[in-house]
Amino acid sequence: MTGGSAGRVVLIAGPTASGKSALALKLALRSGALIVNADAMQVYDTLRVVTARPSDGEMDQVPHLLYGTVPVSTRFSTGRWLEAVRGVMADEAGRRPLIFVGGTGLYFDALQNGFADVPEIPAEIVLQVQQEIQEMDAERRMQMLRSADPAAAGRLKVADPQRVIRAVAVKRATGQTLSSFQDTPQTGLLANSVVERIILDPDRDLLRERIAHRFQAMFSNGAVDEVRALLAQQLDPALPAMKAIGVPEIAAWLDGRMTREEAIDLATIATHQYAKRQRTWFRNRMGDWPRRDPLKL
């Protein structure tokens, strides 16, 4: 990316702890670009350290947009993120290049291909469905999904609870299936942009080391205070921010249900598992994106 490249967009994806934010900052300083968050957890306030948002010093160097702007009490959807991005692109059209950086594959997919315009679902309906499936096993969840949205059920091998909740809640709230919304042709936001795509693909052993080191550092540099502040708000445990990696583990340590070392170990394991899921998404859904080794950039 070169300086003065208005109308250009760079997309930087990769698993957690792969060096995405550092690369985005490097490119932005070189080109005069704005950095736009494409990570579903980094949109939330309160949890800067826990979600590994860029530091205040980094954000002072280059404008960073859509970081920490959503209250943790909110359930922020991909559709709402896309609308926020639409506003950013309208404001910056023809002025400065944009760098989208994050680990949420669905955000990148929506940015390029569009996203189903599903109406906002009332929270009480979502909560009702959550309570109904709480004690269900995978087979019963799948039966419920088949009844509400046969097409959606046919696309899943496993009835993931969150997907079942979403599909059933949409059907109850709108009378239409989620799959009918999703099957409506969509248009992304990058049709008029020159787009460069990068997936950071570090060595697995290196990534494991980075993940272990990062959570140790988080625990010692503000993550505990952030979780205390989050818990003080007495929020619904089902909210996305309450399930951010590190939050349940630190909460358990604060309650005396596990030791500090156990909390760190469990959060590190959860982060490894998340990174594995991210790699799988990128391989299956973004297989044509160029892979780059962060050590060679």
N, C-alpha and C positions, 0 to 999 in steps of 0.2 A: 504494500500500500504506500503510495507516494503522497506528499503534501499537496494540498489544493485539489483533492480529488472529490469534489462535491458530487453527490449522486452515487457514490460508491458505498458498498456495505460489505463489512467483513463479519463472518459468522465463526465464532470460536467455541467449539464444544469439546467435551472430554470428561472423563471420570473425575470425581472429587479428588482434590489434592494433586492434580496433574500439572498445575502451573498456569491455568487459563487466565486468571486475573493479572498475573505478572506479564504474560505475553500481551494481553489487551492494553495494559498501561504502556508498555514499550512501544507498541504500534501507534497508540494514540499520541504519545509525546512526539513521535516522528512525523505524524501526518496531520495533527490538529483535529483529530476525530473526537467525537463524543462516545462515551462508553455506556451501553444500555444493558441492564441486567436481564439475563435469560435463565434465572435460577428460581424455582418456585418457593424456596425457603428464604432466600435473601431479600424477597420483597417485604418481609415482615419487620416491624420495629422491635425493640427490646432485645433481640437476639443477634447482635452484631458478631460477637465472638463465636457463639455456638454455631452459627450458620456460615462462618468464615467469610463474612462480607469484607470488602477491601477496607483497609484502615483509614482513619481520618486523614493521615498524611498523604496516602495515595489518592484519596478523593479530592484533596485540596490541589493536587497537581493537574488533574484533568476532570472536567465535569462528568460525574457518574449519575445516571438517571435510573429511576425505578428501584432504587435500593432503600430498604427500610422505610417505605412510604405507606405501608398497609398495617393497620393495628392488628396485633396478635389475636384479638377477639373476633377477627373476620375470617371467613372462609373464602379465600381469593381463588378464582377459577382461571383456567386457561383463556376462556373467552374474555374475561375482564382484563387480563394481561394484554391480550391482543388489541383491545380497545385502547388501552393506555399507550401501547406502541403506535397505534394509528395516530394518536394525538402528537406523539413525539415526532413522527415522520412528517406530519403536516406542518409542525412548527419549524422543523429544520430543513425542509425541502429546498434543495439547491444551495444550501449554505455550508454545511459541514458534513463530512463523511461520518458514518455510524459504525461502531463496533459492537455487535451483540455477543455477549459472553455468558456462559453458564453451562450447567450440567443437566438441564431439563429437556430431554429429547422432544417431548410433546410441544414445548414452546417453539422450538425450531421448526417442527413439522407444521404447526399452525401458521407460523410466520411465512413459510414458503408456499404452503398449499391451502391455507384458509382453515377455518374451524367452524363447526356446526353452530348455528345461531340458536342455541337452546335458551328458552326463557329462564329467568332467575327462578329457582325453585324455593318455595318458602321453607325456612329452617325447621319449622315444626313438622313438615312432611318428611324431611330427611331424617330427623330425630326419630320419628315414628317407625320408619323402615329400619333404622339402625337397631332399635329396641327389638323389633320383630325377628331379625336374623341373628341376634346376639348368641343364641344357644343352638343355632342350626349348624349341622355339619355341611360339608361341601355338596353332598348329593341333594339335600333339601334346599340349599341355596340355589342350585342349578334348576330344580323344579320350579322354584319361585320365579326365577329369571325366565324360564321357558314360558311360563304363564303370562308374564308381563310383556316380554319382548323376545319372541322366538328367534328372530334374526340375530339379535345380540347374543343369545345363548349359543347359536350355531357357530359363532366366531370365537368362542372361548373354549379352551381345553379344561380350564379349572375355573370354578365360580368364585373368583376373587371377591371378598366381601365388599370392597369399595366400589367395584364395578357393578355389583348387584344392587347395592344401595342406590347408586346413581341411576341405573336403568329403571328400577321400580319407582323411585321417587319422581322421575320425569314423567312416566306413564300416569301416575296418580295425579300429578299436578296439572298436566296439560291434556291428557286424553290421547296423546300421540306417543309412539315409541321413540326411544332415544335413537335407535337405528334409522328411523325415518328422517330425523333431523340430520344425522351423520351422512346419509346417502344423498342428500341434496348437494348438487355441485357447488364447490366453494372456490374462492379466489384468494390467493395469498397477497401479501403487501409488497413483494419485491419485484413485481413484473417490470417496473421501469427503472430498476437499479442494476448497476454492474456489481455482481456478487462474487466474493471470494470465500471459499469454505475451508475450514481447517478443523480436524479432530486431533487433539493431542493424545498420543498413544504411548505412554511411558512404559518402560520395562516393568513387569509385574513386581519383581522384588523391590525395585526402587519405589514403586507406588506404595507397597506395604510399609516400607520404612517411613515414607512421608506421612502416611496416615497415622502411624503409631506416634511419631514425633509431634504431629499437629495436635492430636487430642491431649497429649501430655501438656503441651503449651497452653491450649485452651483452658484446661482445668486450673492452671496456675495464673492465668492472665485475664480473669473477668467472667468466665463462663458460669462459675458458681453464683456470682452476684446476679447475673442475668436470669438464671433459673429461679433464684429466690424472688426476683421482681415479677417474673412470670407467674409463679405459684401464688403470689400475693393477690393476683387479680381474680383468683378462684374461677377460672374459665372452664368451659366444657372440655373434659379430657379428650373428646373426639375431634376437637379442632386441629387442623394441620400443624399449627405452631406447637401444640402440646405434644405432638408426636415426632418433632424434629430430633434427629439423632443427637444424643447427649442429654436431652431434656429428661426422659424417663430415668436414665441412669443416674444423673446428678440428683434428681428428685428422690430416688431410692436411697442414695447416700445421705442426703440431708435428713431423711426420715429415720435413718439408722437401720435400714433394711439390707444394706450391703456396705462393705468397706470402700474406701477411696480407690484402692487398687482394683477391686472387683468392678466398680463403676467404670473406671478407665478401660479395663479389659473388655467389658461388655460393649461399651460404646465403640471401641476400636474394631471389635468383631462386626458390629452392625454396620460400621462404615465400610469395611471390606466387602460385606455382602451387598451393600448399596452400589459400590463401585463395580462389582461384578454384574449387577443388573443393568447399570448404565452401559457397560461395554457391550452387553448382549443387545440392548436397544440400538446402539450405534451401529453394530455389525449388521443387524437385521433391517433397520429402517433407514440408515444413512451410509450404506455400504459403498456408495460412489464418492463419498467425501475423501479428499486426500488425508492420509495419516501422517502426522509429524511427531518426531521424537523431541520432547521439550528440551533435552540436553543439547540438541544440535541447532537450536534457534538463536 
